[in-house]
Amino acid sequence: MTLQQVLQEMDKYFLDYENEIFASFKFLEIKQEQGGKFTDYYSRLRNAVVKCNYGESQDRMLRDKIIQGQLDKALQERLIRESSKKAKNTTRSS
């Protein structure tokens, strides 16, 4: 087997794995742009998260990233408080 053939076989085996890691990296790097609309930020996140293969955790990762990448710190804190309240209420009703 030549070096080129070995590299091709490795690419076939690891390509999906590498793309998943890169997709997650890119998703986690997204932040709301200064002066940018929330809808644009949300759209970029929605498009990026589907490539990450988070499975059942996709919605949670999206929620957490929306909060984490928020530029408006007052809104960010409010979202954290409101999410915490909802989580407590859900736990109590179970």
PDB file of N, CA, C and O in Angstrom:
ATOM      1  N   MET A   1       0.843  -1.179   0.000  1.00  0.00           N
ATOM      2  CA  MET A   1       0.000   0.000   0.000  1.00  0.00           C
ATOM      3  C   MET A   1       0.895   1.252   0.000  1.00  0.00           C
ATOM      4  O   MET A   1       1.912   1.299   0.692  1.00  0.00           O
ATOM      5  N   THR A   2       0.507   2.241  -0.771  1.00  0.00           N
ATOM      6  CA  THR A   2       1.285   3.480  -0.825  1.00  0.00           C
ATOM      7  C   THR A   2       0.839   4.417   0.295  1.00  0.00           C
ATOM      8  O   THR A   2      -0.215   4.222   0.899  1.00  0.00           O
ATOM      9  N   LEU A   3       1.639   5.414   0.558  1.00  0.00           N
ATOM     10  CA  LEU A   3       1.290   6.424   1.561  1.00  0.00           C
ATOM     11  C   LEU A   3      -0.023   7.100   1.192  1.00  0.00           C
ATOM     12  O   LEU A   3      -0.858   7.341   2.064  1.00  0.00           O
ATOM     13  N   GLN A   4      -0.212   7.402  -0.055  1.00  0.00           N
ATOM     14  CA  GLN A   4      -1.446   8.046  -0.524  1.00  0.00           C
ATOM     15  C   GLN A   4      -2.666   7.175  -0.224  1.00  0.00           C
ATOM     16  O   GLN A   4      -3.699   7.689   0.205  1.00  0.00           O
ATOM     17  N   GLN A   5      -2.558   5.876  -0.442  1.00  0.00           N
ATOM     18  CA  GLN A   5      -3.667   4.956  -0.170  1.00  0.00           C
ATOM     19  C   GLN A   5      -3.967   4.898   1.329  1.00  0.00           C
ATOM     20  O   GLN A   5      -5.131   4.868   1.729  1.00  0.00           O
ATOM     21  N   VAL A   6      -2.939   4.882   2.141  1.00  0.00           N
ATOM     22  CA  VAL A   6      -3.125   4.864   3.600  1.00  0.00           C
ATOM     23  C   VAL A   6      -3.839   6.143   4.039  1.00  0.00           C
ATOM     24  O   VAL A   6      -4.779   6.091   4.833  1.00  0.00           O
ATOM     25  N   LEU A   7      -3.397   7.273   3.528  1.00  0.00           N
ATOM     26  CA  LEU A   7      -4.030   8.544   3.879  1.00  0.00           C
ATOM     27  C   LEU A   7      -5.491   8.592   3.426  1.00  0.00           C
ATOM     28  O   LEU A   7      -6.340   9.132   4.136  1.00  0.00           O
ATOM     29  N   GLN A   8      -5.788   8.038   2.262  1.00  0.00           N
ATOM     30  CA  GLN A   8      -7.168   7.998   1.773  1.00  0.00           C
ATOM     31  C   GLN A   8      -8.036   7.135   2.686  1.00  0.00           C
ATOM     32  O   GLN A   8      -9.170   7.502   2.995  1.00  0.00           O
ATOM     33  N   GLU A   9      -7.516   6.009   3.110  1.00  0.00           N
ATOM     34  CA  GLU A   9      -8.267   5.132   4.010  1.00  0.00           C
ATOM     35  C   GLU A   9      -8.503   5.805   5.358  1.00  0.00           C
ATOM     36  O   GLU A   9      -9.583   5.685   5.935  1.00  0.00           O
ATOM     37  N   MET A  10      -7.513   6.498   5.847  1.00  0.00           N
ATOM     38  CA  MET A  10      -7.677   7.221   7.119  1.00  0.00           C
ATOM     39  C   MET A  10      -8.716   8.328   6.971  1.00  0.00           C
ATOM     40  O   MET A  10      -9.538   8.537   7.863  1.00  0.00           O
ATOM     41  N   ASP A  11      -8.677   9.038   5.839  1.00  0.00           N
ATOM     42  CA  ASP A  11      -9.669  10.083   5.590  1.00  0.00           C
ATOM     43  C   ASP A  11     -11.079   9.513   5.596  1.00  0.00           C
ATOM     44  O   ASP A  11     -11.982  10.106   6.185  1.00  0.00           O
ATOM     45  N   LYS A  12     -11.278   8.377   4.954  1.00  0.00           N
ATOM     46  CA  LYS A  12     -12.605   7.744   4.930  1.00  0.00           C
ATOM     47  C   LYS A  12     -13.083   7.423   6.338  1.00  0.00           C
ATOM     48  O   LYS A  12     -14.249   7.627   6.675  1.00  0.00           O
ATOM     49  N   TYR A  13     -12.175   6.923   7.144  1.00  0.00           N
ATOM     50  CA  TYR A  13     -12.537   6.487   8.500  1.00  0.00           C
ATOM     51  C   TYR A  13     -12.793   7.664   9.433  1.00  0.00           C
ATOM     52  O   TYR A  13     -13.745   7.634  10.214  1.00  0.00           O
ATOM     53  N   PHE A  14     -11.957   8.703   9.364  1.00  0.00           N
ATOM     54  CA  PHE A  14     -12.022   9.792  10.326  1.00  0.00           C
ATOM     55  C   PHE A  14     -12.751  11.033   9.838  1.00  0.00           C
ATOM     56  O   PHE A  14     -12.976  11.951  10.627  1.00  0.00           O
ATOM     57  N   LEU A  15     -13.124  11.096   8.584  1.00  0.00           N
ATOM     58  CA  LEU A  15     -13.694  12.317   8.030  1.00  0.00           C
ATOM     59  C   LEU A  15     -14.954  12.764   8.759  1.00  0.00           C
ATOM     60  O   LEU A  15     -15.068  13.941   9.103  1.00  0.00           O
ATOM     61  N   ASP A  16     -15.896  11.874   9.004  1.00  0.00           N
ATOM     62  CA  ASP A  16     -17.115  12.251   9.721  1.00  0.00           C
ATOM     63  C   ASP A  16     -16.793  12.734  11.128  1.00  0.00           C
ATOM     64  O   ASP A  16     -17.363  13.719  11.596  1.00  0.00           O
ATOM     65  N   TYR A  17     -15.886  12.047  11.797  1.00  0.00           N
ATOM     66  CA  TYR A  17     -15.505  12.419  13.154  1.00  0.00           C
ATOM     67  C   TYR A  17     -14.893  13.818  13.175  1.00  0.00           C
ATOM     68  O   TYR A  17     -15.250  14.637  14.024  1.00  0.00           O
ATOM     69  N   GLU A  18     -13.984  14.095  12.257  1.00  0.00           N
ATOM     70  CA  GLU A  18     -13.348  15.406  12.194  1.00  0.00           C
ATOM     71  C   GLU A  18     -14.364  16.486  11.869  1.00  0.00           C
ATOM     72  O   GLU A  18     -14.314  17.571  12.447  1.00  0.00           O
ATOM     73  N   ASN A  19     -15.274  16.214  10.965  1.00  0.00           N
ATOM     74  CA  ASN A  19     -16.287  17.206  10.609  1.00  0.00           C
ATOM     75  C   ASN A  19     -17.177  17.520  11.801  1.00  0.00           C
ATOM     76  O   ASN A  19     -17.573  18.670  11.991  1.00  0.00           O
ATOM     77  N   GLU A  20     -17.493  16.518  12.600  1.00  0.00           N
ATOM     78  CA  GLU A  20     -18.321  16.712  13.791  1.00  0.00           C
ATOM     79  C   GLU A  20     -17.591  17.599  14.800  1.00  0.00           C
ATOM     80  O   GLU A  20     -18.190  18.508  15.373  1.00  0.00           O
ATOM     81  N   ILE A  21     -16.324  17.342  15.013  1.00  0.00           N
ATOM     82  CA  ILE A  21     -15.536  18.157  15.939  1.00  0.00           C
ATOM     83  C   ILE A  21     -15.455  19.591  15.428  1.00  0.00           C
ATOM     84  O   ILE A  21     -15.638  20.538  16.192  1.00  0.00           O
ATOM     85  N   PHE A  22     -15.184  19.749  14.148  1.00  0.00           N
ATOM     86  CA  PHE A  22     -15.084  21.089  13.566  1.00  0.00           C
ATOM     87  C   PHE A  22     -16.429  21.807  13.636  1.00  0.00           C
ATOM     88  O   PHE A  22     -16.482  22.999  13.937  1.00  0.00           O
ATOM     89  N   ALA A  23     -17.508  21.090  13.360  1.00  0.00           N
ATOM     90  CA  ALA A  23     -18.845  21.689  13.425  1.00  0.00           C
ATOM     91  C   ALA A  23     -19.141  22.164  14.845  1.00  0.00           C
ATOM     92  O   ALA A  23     -19.681  23.254  15.031  1.00  0.00           O
ATOM     93  N   SER A  24     -18.796  21.362  15.842  1.00  0.00           N
ATOM     94  CA  SER A  24     -19.012  21.766  17.237  1.00  0.00           C
ATOM     95  C   SER A  24     -18.163  22.984  17.584  1.00  0.00           C
ATOM     96  O   SER A  24     -18.629  23.912  18.246  1.00  0.00           O
ATOM     97  N   PHE A  25     -16.920  22.970  17.131  1.00  0.00           N
ATOM     98  CA  PHE A  25     -16.042  24.112  17.374  1.00  0.00           C
ATOM     99  C   PHE A  25     -16.646  25.386  16.797  1.00  0.00           C
ATOM    100  O   PHE A  25     -16.715  26.411  17.475  1.00  0.00           O
ATOM    101  N   LYS A  26     -17.080  25.315  15.547  1.00  0.00           N
ATOM    102  CA  LYS A  26     -17.665  26.492  14.895  1.00  0.00           C
ATOM    103  C   LYS A  26     -18.936  26.942  15.607  1.00  0.00           C
ATOM    104  O   LYS A  26     -19.144  28.141  15.794  1.00  0.00           O
ATOM    105  N   PHE A  27     -19.794  25.995  16.008  1.00  0.00           N
ATOM    106  CA  PHE A  27     -21.023  26.318  16.733  1.00  0.00           C
ATOM    107  C   PHE A  27     -20.706  27.045  18.039  1.00  0.00           C
ATOM    108  O   PHE A  27     -21.319  28.064  18.356  1.00  0.00           O
ATOM    109  N   LEU A  28     -19.754  26.518  18.783  1.00  0.00           N
ATOM    110  CA  LEU A  28     -19.417  27.090  20.084  1.00  0.00           C
ATOM    111  C   LEU A  28     -18.732  28.448  19.976  1.00  0.00           C
ATOM    112  O   LEU A  28     -18.690  29.198  20.951  1.00  0.00           O
ATOM    113  N   GLU A  29     -18.201  28.769  18.817  1.00  0.00           N
ATOM    114  CA  GLU A  29     -17.542  30.054  18.596  1.00  0.00           C
ATOM    115  C   GLU A  29     -18.530  31.171  18.228  1.00  0.00           C
ATOM    116  O   GLU A  29     -18.172  32.348  18.272  1.00  0.00           O
ATOM    117  N   ILE A  30     -19.751  30.816  17.873  1.00  0.00           N
ATOM    118  CA  ILE A  30     -20.721  31.820  17.410  1.00  0.00           C
ATOM    119  C   ILE A  30     -21.142  32.715  18.579  1.00  0.00           C
ATOM    120  O   ILE A  30     -21.492  32.244  19.661  1.00  0.00           O
ATOM    121  N   LYS A  31     -21.096  33.991  18.322  1.00  0.00           N
ATOM    122  CA  LYS A  31     -21.567  34.985  19.291  1.00  0.00           C
ATOM    123  C   LYS A  31     -22.454  35.964  18.541  1.00  0.00           C
ATOM    124  O   LYS A  31     -22.336  36.124  17.326  1.00  0.00           O
ATOM    125  N   GLN A  32     -23.338  36.613  19.275  1.00  0.00           N
ATOM    126  CA  GLN A  32     -24.169  37.634  18.660  1.00  0.00           C
ATOM    127  C   GLN A  32     -23.266  38.796  18.260  1.00  0.00           C
ATOM    128  O   GLN A  32     -22.410  39.218  19.038  1.00  0.00           O
ATOM    129  N   GLU A  33     -23.454  39.301  17.072  1.00  0.00           N
ATOM    130  CA  GLU A  33     -22.625  40.399  16.584  1.00  0.00           C
ATOM    131  C   GLU A  33     -23.083  41.717  17.183  1.00  0.00           C
ATOM    132  O   GLU A  33     -24.274  41.944  17.396  1.00  0.00           O
ATOM    133  N   GLN A  34     -22.110  42.581  17.451  1.00  0.00           N
ATOM    134  CA  GLN A  34     -22.410  43.912  17.988  1.00  0.00           C
ATOM    135  C   GLN A  34     -23.365  44.626  17.040  1.00  0.00           C
ATOM    136  O   GLN A  34     -23.062  44.785  15.857  1.00  0.00           O
ATOM    137  N   GLY A  35     -24.499  45.052  17.541  1.00  0.00           N
ATOM    138  CA  GLY A  35     -25.500  45.731  16.719  1.00  0.00           C
ATOM    139  C   GLY A  35     -26.309  44.796  15.838  1.00  0.00           C
ATOM    140  O   GLY A  35     -27.171  45.245  15.083  1.00  0.00           O
ATOM    141  N   GLY A  36     -26.037  43.488  15.929  1.00  0.00           N
ATOM    142  CA  GLY A  36     -26.749  42.513  15.111  1.00  0.00           C
ATOM    143  C   GLY A  36     -28.109  42.157  15.690  1.00  0.00           C
ATOM    144  O   GLY A  36     -28.339  42.274  16.894  1.00  0.00           O
ATOM    145  N   LYS A  37     -28.983  41.730  14.834  1.00  0.00           N
ATOM    146  CA  LYS A  37     -30.323  41.323  15.259  1.00  0.00           C
ATOM    147  C   LYS A  37     -30.276  39.937  15.901  1.00  0.00           C
ATOM    148  O   LYS A  37     -29.484  39.078  15.512  1.00  0.00           O
ATOM    149  N   PHE A  38     -31.137  39.744  16.887  1.00  0.00           N
ATOM    150  CA  PHE A  38     -31.221  38.441  17.534  1.00  0.00           C
ATOM    151  C   PHE A  38     -31.624  37.374  16.526  1.00  0.00           C
ATOM    152  O   PHE A  38     -31.119  36.253  16.586  1.00  0.00           O
ATOM    153  N   THR A  39     -32.520  37.696  15.603  1.00  0.00           N
ATOM    154  CA  THR A  39     -32.979  36.705  14.624  1.00  0.00           C
ATOM    155  C   THR A  39     -31.829  36.192  13.750  1.00  0.00           C
ATOM    156  O   THR A  39     -31.800  35.019  13.380  1.00  0.00           O
ATOM    157  N   ASP A  40     -30.885  37.078  13.425  1.00  0.00           N
ATOM    158  CA  ASP A  40     -29.719  36.653  12.650  1.00  0.00           C
ATOM    159  C   ASP A  40     -28.836  35.717  13.477  1.00  0.00           C
ATOM    160  O   ASP A  40     -28.362  34.696  12.980  1.00  0.00           O
ATOM    161  N   TYR A  41     -28.625  36.074  14.726  1.00  0.00           N
ATOM    162  CA  TYR A  41     -27.839  35.251  15.650  1.00  0.00           C
ATOM    163  C   TYR A  41     -28.480  33.877  15.805  1.00  0.00           C
ATOM    164  O   TYR A  41     -27.803  32.851  15.723  1.00  0.00           O
ATOM    165  N   TYR A  42     -29.787  33.868  16.030  1.00  0.00           N
ATOM    166  CA  TYR A  42     -30.521  32.611  16.203  1.00  0.00           C
ATOM    167  C   TYR A  42     -30.445  31.748  14.942  1.00  0.00           C
ATOM    168  O   TYR A  42     -30.254  30.536  15.031  1.00  0.00           O
ATOM    169  N   SER A  43     -30.591  32.358  13.789  1.00  0.00           N
ATOM    170  CA  SER A  43     -30.519  31.614  12.524  1.00  0.00           C
ATOM    171  C   SER A  43     -29.149  30.971  12.330  1.00  0.00           C
ATOM    172  O   SER A  43     -29.055  29.816  11.914  1.00  0.00           O
ATOM    173  N   ARG A  44     -28.094  31.712  12.630  1.00  0.00           N
ATOM    174  CA  ARG A  44     -26.748  31.144  12.500  1.00  0.00           C
ATOM    175  C   ARG A  44     -26.564  29.958  13.445  1.00  0.00           C
ATOM    176  O   ARG A  44     -25.958  28.952  13.077  1.00  0.00           O
ATOM    177  N   LEU A  45     -27.093  30.084  14.666  1.00  0.00           N
ATOM    178  CA  LEU A  45     -26.989  28.978  15.623  1.00  0.00           C
ATOM    179  C   LEU A  45     -27.784  27.765  15.158  1.00  0.00           C
ATOM    180  O   LEU A  45     -27.286  26.640  15.208  1.00  0.00           O
ATOM    181  N   ARG A  46     -29.019  27.986  14.704  1.00  0.00           N
ATOM    182  CA  ARG A  46     -29.872  26.870  14.252  1.00  0.00           C
ATOM    183  C   ARG A  46     -29.220  26.128  13.085  1.00  0.00           C
ATOM    184  O   ARG A  46     -29.247  24.899  13.031  1.00  0.00           O
ATOM    185  N   ASN A  47     -28.647  26.867  12.172  1.00  0.00           N
ATOM    186  CA  ASN A  47     -27.994  26.233  11.023  1.00  0.00           C
ATOM    187  C   ASN A  47     -26.750  25.455  11.445  1.00  0.00           C
ATOM    188  O   ASN A  47     -26.465  24.391  10.895  1.00  0.00           O
ATOM    189  N   ALA A  48     -26.019  25.977  12.407  1.00  0.00           N
ATOM    190  CA  ALA A  48     -24.769  25.342  12.827  1.00  0.00           C
ATOM    191  C   ALA A  48     -24.992  24.125  13.725  1.00  0.00           C
ATOM    192  O   ALA A  48     -24.252  23.147  13.624  1.00  0.00           O
ATOM    193  N   VAL A  49     -25.987  24.168  14.593  1.00  0.00           N
ATOM    194  CA  VAL A  49     -26.162  23.095  15.591  1.00  0.00           C
ATOM    195  C   VAL A  49     -26.527  21.761  14.943  1.00  0.00           C
ATOM    196  O   VAL A  49     -26.182  20.711  15.486  1.00  0.00           O
ATOM    197  N   VAL A  50     -27.202  21.770  13.822  1.00  0.00           N
ATOM    198  CA  VAL A  50     -27.611  20.513  13.186  1.00  0.00           C
ATOM    199  C   VAL A  50     -26.420  19.709  12.675  1.00  0.00           C
ATOM    200  O   VAL A  50     -26.522  18.495  12.506  1.00  0.00           O
ATOM    201  N   LYS A  51     -25.302  20.369  12.431  1.00  0.00           N
ATOM    202  CA  LYS A  51     -24.100  19.691  11.927  1.00  0.00           C
ATOM    203  C   LYS A  51     -23.269  19.063  13.051  1.00  0.00           C
ATOM    204  O   LYS A  51     -22.315  18.332  12.787  1.00  0.00           O
ATOM    205  N   CYS A  52     -23.632  19.350  14.295  1.00  0.00           N
ATOM    206  CA  CYS A  52     -22.820  18.936  15.446  1.00  0.00           C
ATOM    207  C   CYS A  52     -23.107  17.528  15.946  1.00  0.00           C
ATOM    208  O   CYS A  52     -22.308  16.963  16.693  1.00  0.00           O
ATOM    209  N   ASN A  53     -24.225  16.959  15.549  1.00  0.00           N
ATOM    210  CA  ASN A  53     -24.594  15.614  15.980  1.00  0.00           C
ATOM    211  C   ASN A  53     -24.709  15.510  17.502  1.00  0.00           C
ATOM    212  O   ASN A  53     -24.181  14.575  18.104  1.00  0.00           O
ATOM    213  N   TYR A  54     -25.398  16.469  18.121  1.00  0.00           N
ATOM    214  CA  TYR A  54     -25.602  16.449  19.570  1.00  0.00           C
ATOM    215  C   TYR A  54     -26.746  15.514  19.979  1.00  0.00           C
ATOM    216  O   TYR A  54     -26.946  15.247  21.164  1.00  0.00           O
ATOM    217  N   GLY A  55     -27.483  15.026  18.998  1.00  0.00           N
ATOM    218  CA  GLY A  55     -28.562  14.086  19.297  1.00  0.00           C
ATOM    219  C   GLY A  55     -29.647  14.714  20.164  1.00  0.00           C
ATOM    220  O   GLY A  55     -30.127  15.811  19.881  1.00  0.00           O
ATOM    221  N   GLU A  56     -30.023  14.008  21.218  1.00  0.00           N
ATOM    222  CA  GLU A  56     -31.101  14.476  22.102  1.00  0.00           C
ATOM    223  C   GLU A  56     -30.725  15.750  22.855  1.00  0.00           C
ATOM    224  O   GLU A  56     -31.601  16.427  23.393  1.00  0.00           O
ATOM    225  N   SER A  57     -29.458  16.081  22.901  1.00  0.00           N
ATOM    226  CA  SER A  57     -28.993  17.277  23.615  1.00  0.00           C
ATOM    227  C   SER A  57     -28.993  18.528  22.740  1.00  0.00           C
ATOM    228  O   SER A  57     -28.609  19.604  23.200  1.00  0.00           O
ATOM    229  N   GLN A  58     -29.414  18.400  21.496  1.00  0.00           N
ATOM    230  CA  GLN A  58     -29.334  19.530  20.565  1.00  0.00           C
ATOM    231  C   GLN A  58     -30.088  20.757  21.065  1.00  0.00           C
ATOM    232  O   GLN A  58     -29.547  21.862  21.028  1.00  0.00           O
ATOM    233  N   ASP A  59     -31.322  20.589  21.532  1.00  0.00           N
ATOM    234  CA  ASP A  59     -32.102  21.739  21.992  1.00  0.00           C
ATOM    235  C   ASP A  59     -31.461  22.400  23.215  1.00  0.00           C
ATOM    236  O   ASP A  59     -31.446  23.625  23.334  1.00  0.00           O
ATOM    237  N   ARG A  60     -30.940  21.581  24.109  1.00  0.00           N
ATOM    238  CA  ARG A  60     -30.281  22.126  25.300  1.00  0.00           C
ATOM    239  C   ARG A  60     -29.021  22.895  24.906  1.00  0.00           C
ATOM    240  O   ARG A  60     -28.771  23.982  25.428  1.00  0.00           O
ATOM    241  N   MET A  61     -28.231  22.343  23.997  1.00  0.00           N
ATOM    242  CA  MET A  61     -27.025  23.026  23.555  1.00  0.00           C
ATOM    243  C   MET A  61     -27.376  24.354  22.884  1.00  0.00           C
ATOM    244  O   MET A  61     -26.699  25.361  23.090  1.00  0.00           O
ATOM    245  N   LEU A  62     -28.429  24.346  22.090  1.00  0.00           N
ATOM    246  CA  LEU A  62     -28.873  25.569  21.429  1.00  0.00           C
ATOM    247  C   LEU A  62     -29.298  26.607  22.463  1.00  0.00           C
ATOM    248  O   LEU A  62     -28.906  27.771  22.378  1.00  0.00           O
ATOM    249  N   ARG A  63     -30.094  26.186  23.432  1.00  0.00           N
ATOM    250  CA  ARG A  63     -30.548  27.102  24.495  1.00  0.00           C
ATOM    251  C   ARG A  63     -29.357  27.690  25.236  1.00  0.00           C
ATOM    252  O   ARG A  63     -29.275  28.903  25.432  1.00  0.00           O
ATOM    253  N   ASP A  64     -28.441  26.830  25.644  1.00  0.00           N
ATOM    254  CA  ASP A  64     -27.286  27.294  26.415  1.00  0.00           C
ATOM    255  C   ASP A  64     -26.421  28.250  25.600  1.00  0.00           C
ATOM    256  O   ASP A  64     -25.907  29.236  26.128  1.00  0.00           O
ATOM    257  N   LYS A  65     -26.266  27.954  24.326  1.00  0.00           N
ATOM    258  CA  LYS A  65     -25.439  28.806  23.464  1.00  0.00           C
ATOM    259  C   LYS A  65     -26.113  30.149  23.206  1.00  0.00           C
ATOM    260  O   LYS A  65     -25.432  31.172  23.122  1.00  0.00           O
ATOM    261  N   ILE A  66     -27.426  30.162  23.081  1.00  0.00           N
ATOM    262  CA  ILE A  66     -28.154  31.428  22.912  1.00  0.00           C
ATOM    263  C   ILE A  66     -27.868  32.329  24.105  1.00  0.00           C
ATOM    264  O   ILE A  66     -27.594  33.518  23.942  1.00  0.00           O
ATOM    265  N   ILE A  67     -27.932  31.767  25.286  1.00  0.00           N
ATOM    266  CA  ILE A  67     -27.688  32.551  26.500  1.00  0.00           C
ATOM    267  C   ILE A  67     -26.222  32.956  26.598  1.00  0.00           C
ATOM    268  O   ILE A  67     -25.919  34.117  26.871  1.00  0.00           O
ATOM    269  N   GLN A  68     -25.321  32.024  26.380  1.00  0.00           N
ATOM    270  CA  GLN A  68     -23.894  32.282  26.540  1.00  0.00           C
ATOM    271  C   GLN A  68     -23.373  33.328  25.555  1.00  0.00           C
ATOM    272  O   GLN A  68     -22.522  34.138  25.920  1.00  0.00           O
ATOM    273  N   GLY A  69     -23.857  33.328  24.335  1.00  0.00           N
ATOM    274  CA  GLY A  69     -23.361  34.233  23.303  1.00  0.00           C
ATOM    275  C   GLY A  69     -24.075  35.568  23.233  1.00  0.00           C
ATOM    276  O   GLY A  69     -23.782  36.391  22.365  1.00  0.00           O
ATOM    277  N   GLN A  70     -25.009  35.784  24.142  1.00  0.00           N
ATOM    278  CA  GLN A  70     -25.802  37.014  24.170  1.00  0.00           C
ATOM    279  C   GLN A  70     -24.925  38.201  24.572  1.00  0.00           C
ATOM    280  O   GLN A  70     -24.228  38.134  25.584  1.00  0.00           O
ATOM    281  N   LEU A  71     -24.951  39.281  23.798  1.00  0.00           N
ATOM    282  CA  LEU A  71     -24.153  40.471  24.109  1.00  0.00           C
ATOM    283  C   LEU A  71     -24.795  41.335  25.192  1.00  0.00           C
ATOM    284  O   LEU A  71     -24.098  41.964  25.988  1.00  0.00           O
ATOM    285  N   ASP A  72     -26.110  41.361  25.217  1.00  0.00           N
ATOM    286  CA  ASP A  72     -26.828  42.174  26.199  1.00  0.00           C
ATOM    287  C   ASP A  72     -26.776  41.449  27.543  1.00  0.00           C
ATOM    288  O   ASP A  72     -27.510  40.487  27.767  1.00  0.00           O
ATOM    289  N   LYS A  73     -25.903  41.917  28.432  1.00  0.00           N
ATOM    290  CA  LYS A  73     -25.671  41.229  29.711  1.00  0.00           C
ATOM    291  C   LYS A  73     -26.912  41.219  30.599  1.00  0.00           C
ATOM    292  O   LYS A  73     -27.140  40.249  31.322  1.00  0.00           O
ATOM    293  N   ALA A  74     -27.715  42.279  30.559  1.00  0.00           N
ATOM    294  CA  ALA A  74     -28.945  42.304  31.353  1.00  0.00           C
ATOM    295  C   ALA A  74     -29.911  41.226  30.856  1.00  0.00           C
ATOM    296  O   ALA A  74     -30.519  40.513  31.655  1.00  0.00           O
ATOM    297  N   LEU A  75     -30.045  41.113  29.551  1.00  0.00           N
ATOM    298  CA  LEU A  75     -30.901  40.076  28.974  1.00  0.00           C
ATOM    299  C   LEU A  75     -30.335  38.700  29.282  1.00  0.00           C
ATOM    300  O   LEU A  75     -31.086  37.773  29.585  1.00  0.00           O
ATOM    301  N   GLN A  76     -29.035  38.562  29.207  1.00  0.00           N
ATOM    302  CA  GLN A  76     -28.384  37.291  29.510  1.00  0.00           C
ATOM    303  C   GLN A  76     -28.714  36.844  30.943  1.00  0.00           C
ATOM    304  O   GLN A  76     -29.085  35.692  31.168  1.00  0.00           O
ATOM    305  N   GLU A  77     -28.578  37.744  31.886  1.00  0.00           N
ATOM    306  CA  GLU A  77     -28.891  37.417  33.281  1.00  0.00           C
ATOM    307  C   GLU A  77     -30.365  37.078  33.459  1.00  0.00           C
ATOM    308  O   GLU A  77     -30.714  36.164  34.206  1.00  0.00           O
ATOM    309  N   ARG A  78     -31.217  37.811  32.778  1.00  0.00           N
ATOM    310  CA  ARG A  78     -32.666  37.530  32.858  1.00  0.00           C
ATOM    311  C   ARG A  78     -32.991  36.152  32.298  1.00  0.00           C
ATOM    312  O   ARG A  78     -33.782  35.414  32.886  1.00  0.00           O
ATOM    313  N   LEU A  79     -32.394  35.804  31.180  1.00  0.00           N
ATOM    314  CA  LEU A  79     -32.616  34.488  30.582  1.00  0.00           C
ATOM    315  C   LEU A  79     -32.149  33.377  31.526  1.00  0.00           C
ATOM    316  O   LEU A  79     -32.806  32.342  31.646  1.00  0.00           O
ATOM    317  N   ILE A  80     -31.031  33.592  32.185  1.00  0.00           N
ATOM    318  CA  ILE A  80     -30.532  32.598  33.144  1.00  0.00           C
ATOM    319  C   ILE A  80     -31.506  32.452  34.307  1.00  0.00           C
ATOM    320  O   ILE A  80     -31.826  31.335  34.713  1.00  0.00           O
ATOM    321  N   ARG A  81     -31.977  33.572  34.844  1.00  0.00           N
ATOM    322  CA  ARG A  81     -32.944  33.526  35.970  1.00  0.00           C
ATOM    323  C   ARG A  81     -34.234  32.840  35.561  1.00  0.00           C
ATOM    324  O   ARG A  81     -34.738  31.978  36.281  1.00  0.00           O
ATOM    325  N   GLU A  82     -34.775  33.221  34.398  1.00  0.00           N
ATOM    326  CA  GLU A  82     -36.048  32.652  33.950  1.00  0.00           C
ATOM    327  C   GLU A  82     -35.911  31.160  33.659  1.00  0.00           C
ATOM    328  O   GLU A  82     -36.805  30.379  33.983  1.00  0.00           O
ATOM    329  N   SER A  83     -34.807  30.768  33.054  1.00  0.00           N
ATOM    330  CA  SER A  83     -34.580  29.348  32.772  1.00  0.00           C
ATOM    331  C   SER A  83     -34.467  28.557  34.066  1.00  0.00           C
ATOM    332  O   SER A  83     -34.963  27.434  34.160  1.00  0.00           O
ATOM    333  N   SER A  84     -33.810  29.148  35.069  1.00  0.00           N
ATOM    334  CA  SER A  84     -33.676  28.477  36.366  1.00  0.00           C
ATOM    335  C   SER A  84     -35.028  28.312  37.043  1.00  0.00           C
ATOM    336  O   SER A  84     -35.306  27.268  37.633  1.00  0.00           O
ATOM    337  N   LYS A  85     -35.866  29.335  36.960  1.00  0.00           N
ATOM    338  CA  LYS A  85     -37.212  29.250  37.559  1.00  0.00           C
ATOM    339  C   LYS A  85     -38.030  28.153  36.896  1.00  0.00           C
ATOM    340  O   LYS A  85     -38.696  27.376  37.580  1.00  0.00           O
ATOM    341  N   LYS A  86     -37.986  28.084  35.566  1.00  0.00           N
ATOM    342  CA  LYS A  86     -38.737  27.057  34.844  1.00  0.00           C
ATOM    343  C   LYS A  86     -38.241  25.671  35.205  1.00  0.00           C
ATOM    344  O   LYS A  86     -39.037  24.744  35.357  1.00  0.00           O
ATOM    345  N   ALA A  87     -36.945  25.524  35.342  1.00  0.00           N
ATOM    346  CA  ALA A  87     -36.370  24.216  35.687  1.00  0.00           C
ATOM    347  C   ALA A  87     -36.822  23.788  37.077  1.00  0.00           C
ATOM    348  O   ALA A  87     -37.140  22.618  37.290  1.00  0.00           O
ATOM    349  N   LYS A  88     -36.854  24.714  38.018  1.00  0.00           N
ATOM    350  CA  LYS A  88     -37.310  24.400  39.381  1.00  0.00           C
ATOM    351  C   LYS A  88     -38.776  24.006  39.374  1.00  0.00           C
ATOM    352  O   LYS A  88     -39.164  23.045  40.038  1.00  0.00           O
ATOM    353  N   ASN A  89     -39.601  24.744  38.624  1.00  0.00           N
ATOM    354  CA  ASN A  89     -41.033  24.431  38.553  1.00  0.00           C
ATOM    355  C   ASN A  89     -41.278  23.076  37.905  1.00  0.00           C
ATOM    356  O   ASN A  89     -42.177  22.344  38.320  1.00  0.00           O
ATOM    357  N   THR A  90     -40.493  22.738  36.898  1.00  0.00           N
ATOM    358  CA  THR A  90     -40.636  21.444  36.226  1.00  0.00           C
ATOM    359  C   THR A  90     -40.269  20.320  37.183  1.00  0.00           C
ATOM    360  O   THR A  90     -40.937  19.287  37.210  1.00  0.00           O
ATOM    361  N   THR A  91     -39.216  20.512  37.965  1.00  0.00           N
ATOM    362  CA  THR A  91     -38.768  19.490  38.908  1.00  0.00           C
ATOM    363  C   THR A  91     -39.819  19.271  39.997  1.00  0.00           C
ATOM    364  O   THR A  91     -40.066  18.133  40.394  1.00  0.00           O
ATOM    365  N   ARG A  92     -40.432  20.337  40.476  1.00  0.00           N
ATOM    366  CA  ARG A  92     -41.450  20.225  41.522  1.00  0.00           C
ATOM    367  C   ARG A  92     -42.698  19.505  41.032  1.00  0.00           C
ATOM    368  O   ARG A  92     -43.326  18.768  41.792  1.00  0.00           O
ATOM    369  N   SER A  93     -43.067  19.713  39.754  1.00  0.00           N
ATOM    370  CA  SER A  93     -44.293  19.097  39.273  1.00  0.00           C
ATOM    371  C   SER A  93     -44.121  17.626  38.907  1.00  0.00           C
ATOM    372  O   SER A  93     -45.109  16.925  38.688  1.00  0.00           O
ATOM    373  N   SER A  94     -42.876  17.152  38.838  1.00  0.00           N
ATOM    374  CA  SER A  94     -42.651  15.750  38.456  1.00  0.00           C
ATOM    375  C   SER A  94     -42.927  14.810  39.580  1.00  0.00           C
ATOM    376  O   SER A  94     -42.785  13.598  39.421  1.00  0.00           O
TER     377      SER A  94
END
